[in-house]
């Protein structure tokens, strides 16, 4: 279960939109890499600056973890729309 994440050391990674400085995001429970956070973007491409500070979670990792959660008879929602307002 994803309880909280830890952010790794920033490093450069070649992505489809260029070379970005990112830091991997890990689950503190199982140490799996869940995705990354954008630390900086290429100065040559200012259109990518909106990504800085954003976290990208890999949906396959999240889906895998959701499958491993124990089933409850009355599950509580993970989040509601008011949590993001």
Buried (B, 14 or more C-beta within 10 A) or exposed (E): EBEEBEBBEBEEBEBEEEBBBBBBBBBEEEEEEBBBBBBBBBEEEEEBEEBEEEBBBBEEBEEEBEEEEEEEEEEEEEEEEEEEE
